[in-house]
Amino acid sequence: MNVLITGGTGFVGKYLQKELLKNGHEVVVVTRNTKKYQMRRDVKFVAWNPLMEPTPQEAFTTISGNPIDVVINLLGENISAARWSDDQKDKIYNSRILGTRNLVRGIEQHLKNDLDLFISTSAVGIYEANLPDELEESSIHGKGFLSRVCEDWETEANKLTKAKRTLITRVGVVFGSTGGALEKLLPVFKLGGGGPIGNGKQIMSWIHVKDLVNIYIQAIGNENYKGIVNAVSPEVTTNKEFTKALAQAVGRPALFPVPPQMLKLIFGEMSSIILDSQNIKAKALSDLGHEFLYSNVFDALSEIGQGVNFIGKPVTA
């Protein structure tokens, strides 16, 4: 298949590029900074500002001139990059909603034939937080900022008419050695400074980056992957279990419990990402018989811990 990726230079996107190439697909990546990748010969990089214009026509053909069959939309400002000021909220919202809107416009304008598959990202933040229930794809949505972002994000993706099949992945907390949720936590834990938050009972719905990318790979070859799926591990974890698993993975004790009020003071509204509890089930993927590489948080973090050095940077050969 010929695959166009938005957000393809980010944490998940970089790994997805490698796996697509490994599986024999041709890859096009749209990015604001093509100069950074001008030496690459295995992937076509096309300049695009997603907030300003529809995706350009040249993004819809590969290096060899073949038309794009699949689009995987990973657009989005990192929600934990900075405290949620009004400006930062605008960046988070617009990068997803305006970016996806302009992507859809580009597809509609430039593709003669329908895509075989359109995959667009969303997040488990769409669901109500701190409920005692297990949450599935049909569960109640929340009313906060992240819920609104996810709802509007999915609305824009579903406006696409030129796709035989659409898949929306509601992604949990993504674990990996080169970015994501662990990027800031690993150095702290390496120094023995990590610990559970409050009583540690908050439930975290997570996924290893390899499993997330594998969902995309499987979806390309399996027509049953469509609609909405919760992209989370089959086994949720509590904050206490996560803390123990991460400390064990890096060989350091989790010494200092973190008071929730401290996080609220430091991070403001953004602290909800860490403090909220959500028990999300991947029912749709389970019904498909999808198999995960890492279902257990201890196994997932152990694998990640082996791939970083003392200060939390990726180990290179």
Order of alpha helices (4+ residues) and beta strands (2+ residues): beta-alpha-beta-beta-beta-alpha-beta-beta-alpha-beta-beta-alpha-beta-beta-alpha-beta-beta-alpha-alpha-alpha-beta-alpha-alpha
